[in-house]
């Protein structure tokens, strides 16, 4: 019969197990009590040592929570101490018994198990498999992205910097609980994505920077010590951003471009406790990693004067488009200026067509400064030479007759005034001998002149050294500017068309801002006639568009103070060929009429005080009866507004109506007209008030309906009240006549013969479809100052960025709303509860596992 080899359980072993279990329970209770005390009183733990304080807390003097925590510590410590005493006594009494050997064997077995567990964990760190258990496979990258990431070179690590500036977009600079929670969630999601990227590409380094954290500057300095381009990107970041840095290149992604905060939906949730984020797609994030080495899109701003360019000049800030450049540069674009006219500063020359960059203008200015510095050096050296000769001549002239000496002094004084020798002039002024030089008074004058010549010579020698230093500095700047070979080569090109073609050859987007009328109430604006382009310049723009490259045109009003509106130029006709109909009138608002009427009552224009006009209206949907999709720019602008739970209001004085040409809406996949004025306005051909020679106001623009017998009646040219389109977006193939010049003549013939020969017109349409015509995008706004100024307001910046991103084919940067929203319930935690949850995760779970393991080990040893 088999026998039971296990030792018999005695009352002594049971007692020893109970004592050890109580001791283990005491340690657990003491640890839990300490964590609770730390969560509640972590800044005042040292005060518990005060006499009587611990006893008062244990009696409930400071609340039940502290009482329970203190009792847990006291009772646990007591049990642990009692167990320790009993174990020591047991060791002394029974240390030599056979069970000690058995206990040692069990301990060695436990150590071996722990070592095996450690080995398994180390091995599994590099040999594992990820399993995505989410319903929508939220943690699984698309297959095409996995393929692209797998192609990345392992020797080209990428640093991903999460910069928390506590500014969740320029639209919402004020931080609240929603933006704070969104920042934390975006940071968490970035870490999740990078963990997935590590499976397919090189190792990624993730750094989280908090601009409000202590040591932030040191952290940035350490991170960017060998990466000045990353330092510049971090310093220039306008909002919370994610940077991708590799091989000296930087890409930036704003938090809203990665996961857009939908504050409107967040507040609409029951109790307003949900955080609603709209993920903009994993590909948006991954694309920055994959394209970090790609060049930035290049934008050319074409203006007719440097004052209208992106450069800021003191006193002309309202005319510059520096804010446009800043917004585009901050969002991944390179911006250059192209000036299209010259001779503005020379009244002896006529204004001529041109094509030059600000770098060329800067080089010319530096060369002029260098020439001036060389002239200054030569002038100072001439002064030194003449003064040295005069000092020698003074000794010689003293031996001449008095009359000759007097002539010498007079000529010397006159020459000092001509050459502006201040020290010598001051010497003559100090002479007190009277208007006539005599033999008695000459001695004093001679001493003053000799002293003045010496001081002036010393001053001229100092001026030589200063002028030479300025010359070296100026020539150094010229040399540095000449290092740009393209700028030097461009200056040699005299042909305007060839030069302009060269300047825009590598440009991805052309922006043409025509700053004209800004506000009729204060007569602020630029004459529209100065924006007229030469025929050759228009041909270059046409070739640019024929290549399928996009154009953004900001076309100001053509209204004139002295006569009818100016005629459009060749660029206007190009836009008409693209389906954009620009009108010659100007939209005025009822509020402006009231202000102008007040000015007339006051006898002067501008006397009516500030005017408040209604904001623009952005329409996504196409006109009734059209099945076109919503306009992508207007839709993106509305989605951006949900981040701040408000509409993005833009107020614009004196816009110009811009229509989509008849029949063009059927050619577009989306709504073409997307920006409108408020209904409280009318169109006016003569928007300027006039006054007589005495300054009295004689004419105030007002709404006069077009008569019923006027040919303009019921056309777009009639004067009417209501809303007017001032923004149009077009995406279509370029006109067939641009590809085949004979097509335009045949098209005209088809228009005449259509009533008689419809077959010819139909055949012409079929022929147009067979031509190889690229698709081109164009956006036109009826205002030249829409994006003017040294800094853009947030709504203006959003409109600009959405328009430019759409034009350049970067739709992945437009806000998306047709994606499932991610909702995160938010639970408000006090500091105490937050500390308890953190300690529970870090200490509680391991403690429970250790407690269970030790309990099981003791139980085995008592069998």
C-alpha positions in Angstrom: 0.0 0.0 0.0 1.3 3.4 -0.9 2.2 5.6 2.0 1.7 9.4 2.3 5.2 10.9 2.4 3.9 14.4 3.4 4.7 15.5 7.0 1.9 15.6 9.4 0.5 19.0 10.1 0.8 19.8 13.8 -0.6 22.6 15.9 2.8 24.2 16.0 3.1 24.4 12.2 -0.4 25.8 12.1 0.5 28.4 14.7 3.6 29.4 12.8 1.6 29.8 9.5 -1.0 31.9 11.2 1.8 34.2 12.7 3.4 34.6 9.3 0.1 35.3 7.6 -0.6 38.0 10.2 2.8 39.5 9.7 2.3 39.5 5.9 -1.1 41.1 6.4 0.5 43.7 8.6 3.1 44.6 6.0 0.4 45.0 3.4 -1.8 47.1 5.7 1.2 49.3 6.6 2.1 49.9 3.0 -1.5 50.7 2.0 -1.8 53.1 4.9 1.4 54.8 4.0 0.2 55.3 0.4 -3.1 56.7 1.7 -1.3 59.1 4.0 1.0 60.2 1.2 -2.0 60.9 -1.1 -3.8 63.1 1.5 -0.9 64.7 3.4 2.2 64.2 1.2 3.4 67.8 1.9 2.9 67.4 5.7 4.2 63.9 6.5 6.9 65.3 8.8 4.3 66.9 11.0 3.1 63.5 12.1 6.1 63.2 14.4 4.9 66.0 16.5 3.8 65.0 20.1 0.2 64.1 20.3 -0.5 64.6 16.6 -0.5 60.9 15.6 -2.9 60.1 18.5 -5.3 62.9 17.5 -5.4 61.7 14.0 -6.0 58.1 15.0 -9.0 59.3 17.1 -10.6 60.9 14.0 -9.7 64.6 14.8 -8.9 65.2 11.0 -11.5 63.1 9.3 -12.3 59.4 8.8 -10.0 59.0 5.8 -6.9 60.0 7.7 -8.1 58.0 10.7 -8.4 54.9 8.6 -5.0 55.4 7.0 -3.3 56.0 10.3 -4.9 53.0 12.0 -3.8 50.9 9.0 -0.2 52.0 9.5 -0.3 51.5 13.2 -2.0 48.1 13.3 0.1 46.9 10.3 3.3 48.0 11.9 2.3 46.3 15.2 1.5 43.0 13.5 4.7 43.1 11.5 6.7 43.8 14.6 5.0 41.0 16.5 5.7 38.5 13.7 9.3 39.5 13.6 9.7 38.9 17.3 8.1 35.5 17.1 10.1 34.5 14.1 13.3 35.4 15.9 12.3 33.3 18.9 11.4 30.4 16.6 14.7 30.6 14.8 16.6 30.4 18.1 14.6 27.5 19.4 14.2 25.4 16.2 17.1 26.5 14.0 18.7 23.1 13.9 15.6 21.0 13.0 15.3 19.2 9.8 12.6 21.5 8.4 15.2 24.2 8.0 16.8 22.2 5.2 13.4 21.7 3.5 12.8 25.5 3.8 16.2 26.2 2.2 15.3 23.9 -0.7 12.0 25.7 -1.2 13.8 29.0 -1.2 16.2 27.9 -3.9 13.4 26.6 -6.0 11.7 30.0 -5.7 14.8 31.8 -6.8 15.2 29.5 -9.8 11.5 30.2 -10.8 12.2 33.9 -10.6 15.3 33.6 -12.7 13.3 31.6 -15.3 10.6 34.2 -15.3 13.2 37.0 -15.9 14.7 35.1 -18.8 11.3 34.5 -20.4 10.5 38.3 -20.1 13.8 39.3 -21.7 13.4 36.9 -24.5 9.8 37.9 -25.2 10.9 41.6 -25.4 12.4 40.9 -28.8 10.2 37.9 -29.8 6.6 38.9 -29.6 3.4 39.4 -31.6 1.0 42.3 -31.5 -2.7 41.5 -31.5 -5.2 44.3 -32.1 -8.3 43.5 -30.1 -10.3 46.7 -30.9 -13.4 46.4 -33.1 -12.3 48.9 -35.7 -8.6 47.8 -35.6 -7.6 51.2 -34.2 -4.0 50.1 -33.5 -3.3 48.5 -36.9 -1.7 50.5 -39.6 -3.0 50.2 -43.2 -1.1 47.7 -45.4 0.2 50.4 -47.8 1.6 52.4 -44.9 3.3 49.3 -43.5 4.9 48.8 -46.9 6.1 52.4 -47.1 7.4 52.4 -43.5 9.3 49.2 -44.2 11.3 51.0 -46.9 12.8 53.5 -44.5 16.5 53.3 -44.0 17.4 52.0 -40.5 20.4 54.3 -40.4 18.3 57.4 -40.7 16.6 57.8 -37.3 13.7 60.2 -37.0 13.1 62.5 -33.9 9.5 63.2 -33.2 9.0 66.2 -30.9 5.6 66.8 -29.3 5.6 70.5 -28.4 3.0 71.6 -25.9 2.6 75.4 -26.0 -0.8 75.2 -24.4 -2.3 76.9 -27.4 -4.6 74.5 -29.3 -4.6 76.4 -32.5 -4.5 80.2 -33.2 -8.3 80.1 -33.3 -8.5 79.3 -29.6 -5.5 80.9 -27.8 -7.3 80.8 -24.4 -6.8 77.4 -22.8 -9.6 75.6 -21.0 -10.4 72.1 -19.7 -11.2 70.8 -23.2 -7.9 72.0 -24.8 -6.0 70.7 -21.8 -7.5 67.2 -22.1 -7.0 67.2 -25.9 -3.3 68.0 -25.4 -2.9 65.0 -23.2 -4.8 62.7 -25.4 -2.9 63.8 -28.6 0.4 63.2 -26.8 -0.8 59.7 -25.8 -1.9 58.9 -29.3 1.5 60.1 -30.8 3.2 57.6 -28.5 0.9 54.8 -29.6 1.5 55.5 -33.2 5.3 55.6 -32.8 5.1 52.2 -31.0 3.4 50.9 -34.2 6.0 52.6 -36.4 8.8 50.9 -34.7 7.6 47.6 -36.1 8.3 48.6 -39.7 10.9 51.3 -39.8 13.9 52.7 -38.0 14.0 53.5 -34.4 12.1 56.6 -33.5 13.0 59.0 -30.7 10.0 60.7 -29.1 10.5 63.8 -27.0 7.7 65.7 -25.2 8.4 69.4 -24.5 6.2 71.5 -22.3 6.8 75.2 -22.6 5.6 75.8 -19.1 7.7 73.1 -17.5 10.7 73.8 -15.4 13.9 73.3 -17.4 12.2 73.6 -20.7 14.9 75.9 -22.2 17.6 73.4 -21.1 15.7 70.5 -22.6 15.4 72.4 -25.9 19.0 73.4 -25.9 20.1 69.8 -25.3 17.8 68.4 -28.0 18.8 71.0 -30.7 22.5 71.5 -30.0 23.3 69.7 -33.3 20.1 70.6 -35.1 19.7 74.4 -35.6 16.9 73.8 -38.1 14.8 72.1 -35.4 15.6 74.9 -33.0 14.3 77.4 -35.4 11.1 75.4 -36.1 10.4 75.1 -32.4 11.0 78.8 -31.8 8.7 79.8 -34.7 5.8 77.3 -33.8 2.6 79.3 -33.4 0.7 76.5 -31.6 0.8 73.0 -30.2 2.8 71.1 -32.8 4.4 67.8 -33.7 7.8 68.0 -35.4 9.5 65.4 -37.5 13.2 65.8 -37.8 15.6 63.7 -39.9 18.8 64.4 -41.9 18.6 68.2 -41.3 14.9 68.5 -42.5 11.9 69.4 -40.4 8.2 68.9 -41.0 5.5 70.3 -38.7 2.1 69.0 -37.9 -0.3 70.9 -35.7 -2.3 69.1 -33.1 -5.5 70.0 -35.0 -4.1 68.5 -38.2 -3.6 65.2 -36.4 -6.7 65.1 -34.1 -9.1 68.0 -34.3 -10.8 69.0 -31.2 -14.6 69.3 -31.7 -15.5 71.5 -28.8 -19.1 71.9 -30.2 -19.7 68.1 -30.0 -17.9 67.9 -26.7 -20.3 70.3 -25.1 -23.3 68.8 -26.8 -22.7 65.5 -25.1 -24.8 64.7 -22.0 -23.4 66.5 -19.1 -20.7 68.0 -21.4 -18.2 65.5 -20.0 -17.1 63.9 -23.2 -14.0 64.9 -25.0 -14.7 64.5 -28.8 -11.7 64.4 -31.1 -11.9 64.0 -34.9 -8.9 61.9 -36.0 -7.6 63.3 -39.3 -6.1 59.9 -40.3 -3.0 57.9 -39.5 -1.8 58.6 -43.0 -1.7 62.4 -42.2 0.8 61.6 -39.4 2.7 58.9 -41.4 3.0 61.2 -44.4 5.1 63.6 -42.4 7.5 60.8 -41.6 7.7 59.5 -45.1 8.0 63.0 -46.7 10.3 64.6 -44.2 13.0 64.8 -46.9 10.8 66.3 -49.5 11.2 70.0 -50.4 8.7 72.5 -49.1 6.1 73.8 -51.6 7.2 77.2 -53.0 4.8 80.1 -53.3 5.5 83.2 -55.4 3.7 86.5 -54.5 3.5 88.7 -57.5 3.2 92.5 -56.8 4.0 95.7 -58.7 5.8 97.5 -55.9 8.0 96.5 -53.0 5.7 98.2 -50.5 3.0 95.6 -51.5 5.3 92.7 -51.0 5.9 90.5 -47.9 8.7 92.8 -46.7 7.7 95.1 -43.9 8.7 98.8 -44.3 8.0 101.3 -41.6 4.9 103.4 -42.4 3.6 101.0 -45.0 2.5 98.0 -42.8 -1.1 98.2 -43.9 -0.1 97.6 -47.6 2.3 94.7 -47.0 1.4 91.0 -47.1 3.9 90.0 -44.4 1.1 88.3 -42.4 0.5 86.1 -45.4 4.1 85.1 -45.6 4.3 84.4 -41.9 1.2 82.2 -42.0 2.4 80.2 -44.9 6.0 79.8 -43.7 4.8 78.6 -40.3 2.8 75.9 -42.1 5.4 74.4 -44.4 5.7 76.7 -47.4 8.6 78.7 -48.8 7.5 82.2 -50.0 9.3 84.5 -52.4 8.4 87.9 -53.8 8.4 88.8 -57.5 8.1 92.5 -58.3 6.6 93.2 -61.7 7.3 97.0 -62.2 10.3 99.3 -61.6 11.4 102.9 -61.7 9.0 104.0 -58.9 11.7 106.0 -57.1 13.0 107.8 -60.2 10.6 110.5 -61.4 12.7 111.1 -64.5 11.8 107.6 -65.8 8.6 106.0 -66.8 7.2 103.0 -64.9 8.3 99.9 -66.9 7.5 96.2 -66.7 10.0 94.2 -64.7 10.6 90.8 -63.0 12.9 90.8 -60.1 13.1 89.4 -56.6 13.7 91.2 -53.3 17.0 89.4 -53.2 18.0 91.2 -56.4 16.8 94.5 -54.9 18.7 93.8 -51.8 21.9 93.1 -53.7 21.6 96.3 -55.7 21.0 98.2 -52.4 24.1 96.6 -50.8 26.2 97.4 -53.9 25.1 101.0 -53.6 26.0 101.1 -49.9 29.4 99.6 -50.7 30.0 102.3 -53.4 29.0 104.9 -50.9 31.4 103.5 -48.3 34.3 103.6 -50.8 33.5 107.2 -51.6 33.4 108.0 -47.9 36.9 106.4 -47.4 38.3 108.4 -50.3 36.7 111.6 -49.0 38.2 111.1 -45.5 41.6 110.4 -47.0 41.4 113.5 -49.1 40.6 115.5 -45.9 43.7 114.1 -44.2 45.9 115.0 -47.2 44.5 118.5 -47.4 44.8 119.1 -43.7 48.4 117.9 -43.7 49.2 120.3 -46.5 47.5 123.2 -44.7 49.5 122.6 -41.6 52.7 122.9 -43.6 51.3 125.9 -45.5 50.6 127.7 -42.2 54.3 127.7 -41.3 55.1 129.1 -44.8 52.5 131.8 -44.9 53.7 133.3 -41.7 56.7 134.7 -43.6 54.4 136.4 -46.1 53.0 140.0 -45.9 50.0 140.7 -43.6 47.6 140.9 -46.6 48.6 137.5 -47.8 48.2 136.1 -44.3 44.7 137.6 -44.0 43.7 136.1 -47.4 45.0 132.7 -46.2 42.9 132.9 -43.0 39.8 133.9 -44.9 40.1 131.2 -47.5 40.8 128.7 -44.7 37.7 129.6 -42.9 35.6 129.5 -46.1 37.1 126.1 -47.0 36.4 124.7 -43.5 32.7 125.6 -43.9 32.5 124.0 -47.3 34.2 120.8 -46.1 32.3 120.9 -42.8 35.5 120.7 -40.7 33.7 121.3 -37.4 36.8 121.5 -35.2 38.4 124.2 -37.4 35.1 126.1 -37.6 34.9 126.0 -33.8 38.5 127.4 -33.6 37.5 130.4 -35.7 34.4 131.0 -33.6 36.6 131.1 -30.4 38.6 133.9 -31.8 37.7 137.3 -30.2 39.9 139.6 -32.2 37.0 141.2 -34.1 36.0 141.2 -37.8 39.4 142.5 -39.0 42.6 140.6 -38.6 45.5 142.9 -37.5 49.1 142.2 -36.6 48.2 142.5 -32.9 45.3 140.0 -33.0 46.9 137.6 -35.4 48.9 135.8 -32.7 45.8 134.6 -31.0 44.2 133.6 -34.2 47.3 131.7 -35.3 47.3 129.6 -32.2 43.6 128.8 -32.5 44.0 127.8 -36.2 47.1 125.7 -35.5 45.3 123.9 -32.7 42.1 123.5 -34.8 44.1 122.0 -37.7 45.7 119.5 -35.4 42.4 118.4 -33.8 40.7 118.3 -37.2 43.5 116.2 -38.7 43.2 113.7 -35.8 39.4 113.6 -36.3 39.8 113.0 -40.1 42.3 110.2 -39.4 39.7 108.5 -37.1 37.1 109.0 -39.9 39.3 107.2 -42.3 39.5 104.2 -40.0 35.7 104.3 -39.4 35.0 104.6 -43.1 37.4 101.7 -43.9 35.6 99.5 -41.3 32.2 100.4 -42.9 33.6 99.6 -46.3 34.8 96.2 -45.2 31.4 95.5 -43.7 29.5 96.6 -46.8 31.8 94.7 -49.2 31.4 91.6 -46.9 27.6 91.9 -47.2 27.9 92.2 -51.0 30.1 89.2 -51.2 27.6 87.2 -49.1 24.7 88.3 -51.2 26.6 87.4 -54.4 27.1 83.8 -53.1 23.5 83.2 -54.3 24.4 82.4 -57.9 20.8 82.5 -59.1 20.3 86.1 -57.9 23.5 87.1 -59.8 22.4 85.3 -62.9 18.9 86.7 -62.8 20.3 90.2 -62.8 22.0 89.6 -66.1 18.7 88.7 -67.9 17.3 91.8 -69.6 14.3 90.1 -71.3 11.3 90.5 -68.9 9.4 87.5 -70.2 12.4 85.2 -70.0 13.3 86.4 -66.6 9.8 86.0 -65.2 9.5 82.5 -66.7 12.8 81.6 -65.0 11.6 83.0 -61.6 8.3 81.0 -61.6 9.8 77.8 -63.1 10.1 76.1 -59.8 7.1 77.7 -58.1 4.2 75.5 -57.0 1.6 78.3 -56.5 1.2 81.8 -57.8 -0.5 84.4 -55.5 -1.5 87.7 -57.2 -2.7 90.3 -54.6 -4.1 93.5 -56.1 -4.4 95.9 -53.2 -6.8 98.7 -54.3 -9.8 100.1 -52.5 -9.9 99.4 -48.7 -12.5 101.8 -47.2 -14.5 104.4 -49.1 -15.3 106.2 -45.8 -11.7 107.2 -45.3 -10.6 107.1 -48.9 -8.0 104.5 -48.2 -6.5 102.5 -51.0 -4.2 102.2 -54.0 -5.0 103.3 -57.6 -6.1 100.1 -59.5 -4.3 101.3 -62.7 -0.9 100.6 -61.2 -1.6 96.8 -61.2 -2.0 96.5 -65.0 0.3 93.8 -66.3 2.3 93.9 -69.6 1.3 91.5 -72.3 4.4 89.4 -72.0 3.9 89.1 -68.2 0.4 87.9 -68.8 1.7 85.3 -71.3 4.0 83.9 -68.6 1.1 83.6 -66.1 -0.9 81.8 -68.8 2.0 79.3 -69.5 2.1 78.8 -65.7 -1.6 77.9 -65.6 -1.3 75.8 -68.8 1.1 73.6 -66.9 -1.7 72.8 -64.5 -0.2 74.9 -61.7 -2.6 76.7 -59.3 -3.2 80.4 -58.9 -4.7 82.4 -56.0 -5.9 85.8 -57.1 -7.0 88.6 -54.7 -8.6 91.1 -57.1 -9.4 94.5 -55.5 -12.1 96.9 -56.6 -11.5 98.8 -59.9 -13.3 101.9 -58.6 -11.7 105.3 -59.3 -12.1 108.6 -57.4 -12.1 110.7 -60.6 -14.1 108.7 -63.2 -15.6 105.3 -64.1 -14.1 102.1 -62.9 -10.8 101.1 -64.6 -10.8 98.4 -67.3 -9.4 95.0 -66.6 -6.1 93.8 -68.1 -5.0 90.6 -69.6 -4.9 88.8 -66.3 -8.6 89.5 -65.8 -9.2 87.9 -69.2 -7.2 84.8 -68.2 -9.5 84.4 -65.2 -12.5 84.8 -67.4 -11.2 82.0 -69.5 -11.2 79.9 -66.3 -14.8 80.6 -65.7 -14.4 83.5 -63.2 -16.5 86.6 -64.0 -15.1 89.8 -62.3 -17.4 92.7 -62.1 -16.4 96.4 -62.2 -18.6 97.6 -59.3 -18.1 97.6 -55.6 -20.2 96.3 -52.8 -21.2 98.9 -50.1 -23.1 98.1 -46.9 -25.9 100.0 -45.3 -23.7 100.8 -42.3 -21.3 102.6 -44.6 -24.1 104.7 -46.1 -25.1 105.8 -42.7 -21.5 106.7 -41.9 -21.1 108.7 -45.1 -24.4 110.5 -44.4 -23.0 111.5 -41.0 -19.9 112.7 -42.8 -22.0 114.9 -45.0 -23.8 116.4 -42.0 -20.4 117.1 -40.5 -19.2 118.8 -43.7 -16.2 116.4 -44.2 -15.6 112.9 -45.3 -14.6 110.6 -42.5 -16.6 112.6 -39.9 -19.1 109.8 -39.3 -16.9 107.8 -36.9 -16.1 104.1 -37.1 -18.3 101.8 -39.1 -19.3 98.3 -38.2 -20.2 96.0 -41.1 -21.6 92.5 -41.2 -19.2 89.5 -41.6 -18.8 87.4 -44.7 -20.9 84.3 -45.3 -19.3 81.0 -46.3 -21.6 78.7 -48.2 -20.7 75.0 -48.8 -23.7 73.9 -50.9 -24.1 74.4 -54.6 -27.1 76.4 -55.9 -30.5 74.7 -55.9 -30.9 72.1 -58.5 -27.2 71.2 -58.6 -25.9 67.9 -57.3 -22.4 69.2 -56.8 -20.5 68.3 -53.6 -19.9 70.9 -50.9 -17.1 73.3 -51.5 -14.0 71.9 -49.8 -12.6 75.2 -48.6 -15.9 76.3 -47.0 -16.4 72.9 -45.4 -12.9 73.0 -44.0 -13.5 76.4 -42.6 -16.7 75.3 -40.9 -14.9 72.3 -39.3 -12.2 74.6 -38.0 -14.9 76.7 -36.3 -16.1 73.7 -34.3 -12.7 73.7 -32.5 -13.6 77.0 -30.8 -17.4 76.5 -30.9 -18.0 79.6 -33.0 -18.2 80.9 -36.6 -15.1 82.3 -38.1 -16.1 85.9 -38.8 -14.2 87.9 -41.4 -15.3 91.5 -42.1 -14.3 93.1 -45.4 -14.8 96.6 -46.6 -15.5 97.4 -50.3 -15.3 93.9 -51.9 -15.7 93.3 -55.6 -18.4 90.9 -56.9 -16.9 87.7 -58.3 -19.2 85.3 -60.1 -18.9 81.8 -61.6 -19.5 82.2 -65.3 -22.8 80.9 -66.7 -22.7 77.2 -67.3 -19.5 76.6 -65.3 -21.2 75.1 -62.2 -22.1 72.1 -64.3 -18.4 71.5 -65.0 -17.4 71.4 -61.4 -17.6 68.6 -58.9 -18.3 71.0 -56.0 -19.9 74.3 -55.3 -17.9 77.0 -57.1 -19.1 80.2 -55.3 -18.4 79.8 -51.6 -17.8 83.3 -50.1 -20.7 85.9 -50.1 -21.3 89.3 -48.6 -24.1 89.8 -46.0 -27.5 90.7 -47.5 -27.4 94.2 -46.0 -25.6 95.8 -49.0 -25.7 96.8 -52.6 -23.4 97.1 -55.6 -22.2 100.6 -56.7 -20.2 101.8 -59.7 -19.3 105.1 -58.0 -18.5 104.2 -54.4 -16.5 107.3 -53.6 -18.2 110.4 -52.1 -17.2 113.7 -53.8 -16.8 117.3 -52.5 -16.5 120.7 -54.0 -13.5 123.1 -53.9 -14.6 124.3 -50.5 -14.5 120.8 -49.1 -18.3 120.4 -48.8 -19.6 116.9 -49.6 -21.7 117.0 -52.8 -22.3 113.3 -53.5 -22.9 110.4 -51.2 -23.3 106.9 -52.8 -26.7 105.4 -52.2 -28.8 102.6 -53.5 -30.6 103.5 -56.7 -32.4 100.5 -58.3 -31.7 99.9 -62.0 -34.7 101.2 -64.0 -37.0 98.6 -65.6 -36.1 99.8 -69.2 -32.3 99.7 -68.6 -30.5 96.9 -70.5 -28.7 96.0 -67.2 -32.0 95.0 -65.6 -32.2 91.4 -64.5 -28.5 90.9 -65.3 -25.5 90.6 -63.0 -24.6 94.2 -63.9 -27.8 95.7 -62.4 -27.7 97.6 -59.2 -29.5 95.6 -56.6 -29.6 94.9 -52.9 -28.7 91.5 -51.5 -25.9 89.1 -51.1 -23.0 89.0 -53.6 -20.4 86.3 -54.3 -16.9 87.5 -53.7 -15.1 84.1 -53.6 -14.9 81.4 -56.3 -13.0 78.1 -56.5 -12.5 76.3 -59.9 -11.0 73.0 -60.7 -11.3 71.9 -64.4 -9.2 71.2 -67.4 -7.6 74.3 -69.0 -9.5 75.8 -72.0 -9.0 74.0 -75.3 -8.1 77.3 -76.9 -5.0 77.5 -74.7 -3.8 74.3 -76.1 -4.9 74.7 -79.7 -5.2 78.4 -80.8 -7.3 77.5 -83.9 -9.9 76.0 -81.5 -10.9 79.5 -80.4 -11.7 80.6 -84.0 -13.7 77.4 -84.6 -15.5 77.9 -81.3 -16.6 81.4 -82.5 -17.8 79.9 -85.8 -19.7 77.2 -83.9 -21.5 79.9 -81.9 -22.7 81.5 -85.1 -23.7 78.3 -86.8 -25.2 76.5 -83.9 -28.8 77.4 -84.9 -28.1 76.1 -88.4 -25.5 73.4 -87.9 -25.6 71.7 -84.5 -23.5 68.8 -85.7 -20.4 71.1 -86.2 -20.7 72.4 -82.6 -21.1 68.9 -81.2 -18.0 67.7 -83.2 -16.1 70.7 -81.8 -16.9 69.6 -78.3 -15.8 66.1 -78.9 -12.5 67.4 -80.4 -11.9 69.5 -77.2 -12.2 66.4 -75.1 -9.5 64.6 -77.1 -7.0 67.4 -76.5 -4.4 66.7 -73.8 -5.3 69.3 -71.2 -4.1 69.3 -67.6 -6.5 70.0 -64.7 -5.8 73.3 -63.1 -7.1 74.9 -59.8 -7.9 78.6 -59.3 -9.3 80.5 -56.4 -10.3 84.2 -56.8 -11.4 86.6 -54.0 -12.9 89.9 -54.7 -10.6 91.9 -52.4 -7.0 92.9 -52.8 -6.5 93.5 -49.0 -8.1 90.3 -47.7 -4.7 89.0 -46.6 -2.9 92.3 -46.1 -1.2 93.6 -43.0 1.8 92.6 -40.8 -0.2 89.8 -39.1 -3.4 88.0 -40.1 -6.3 87.4 -37.7 -7.0 83.7 -37.0 -10.1 83.5 -39.3 -8.1 85.1 -42.1 -5.2 82.7 -41.6 -7.5 79.7 -41.6 -9.1 80.9 -44.9 -5.7 81.4 -46.4 -4.3 78.1 -45.3 -7.3 76.1 -46.4 -7.3 77.8 -49.8 -3.6 77.2 -50.3 -3.6 73.6 -49.1 -6.5 72.8 -51.5 -4.8 74.6 -54.4 -1.5 72.8 -53.9 -3.3 69.4 -53.6 -2.6 69.0 -49.9 -6.2 67.9 -49.0 -4.8 65.7 -46.3 -4.2 69.0 -44.3 -7.8 70.1 -44.6 -10.0 69.3 -41.5 -12.1 66.1 -42.1 -15.5 65.5 -40.5 -16.5 62.4 -42.4 -14.6 60.2 -39.9 -15.8 58.4 -36.8 -15.3 60.6 -33.8 -13.3 59.4 -30.9 -15.0 60.1 -27.6 -13.3 59.9 -24.3 -15.4 60.2 -21.1 -13.7 62.6 -18.7 -13.7 62.0 -15.0 -12.7 64.8 -12.7 -10.1 63.6 -10.2 -9.1 65.5 -7.1 -5.4 65.6 -6.3 -5.9 62.9 -3.6 -7.8 60.6 -6.0 -5.3 61.1 -8.7 -2.5 60.1 -6.4 -4.4 57.1 -5.2 -5.0 55.8 -8.8 -1.4 56.4 -9.7 -0.1 54.7 -6.6 -2.6 51.8 -7.0 -1.2 51.1 -10.5 2.5 51.5 -9.6 2.5 49.9 -6.1 -0.9 48.2 -5.5 -0.9 45.6 -8.3 2.7 44.4 -7.7 2.0 44.3 -4.0 -1.1 42.1 -4.4 0.9 39.7 -6.6 3.8 39.6 -4.1 1.3 39.0 -1.2 -0.4 36.2 -3.0 2.9 34.6 -3.9 4.3 34.7 -0.4 1.1 33.4 1.1 1.1 30.4 -1.3 4.8 29.7 -0.5 4.1 29.8 3.3 1.1 27.5 2.8 3.2 25.0 0.9 5.8 25.0 3.7 3.2 24.0 6.3 2.0 20.9 4.5 
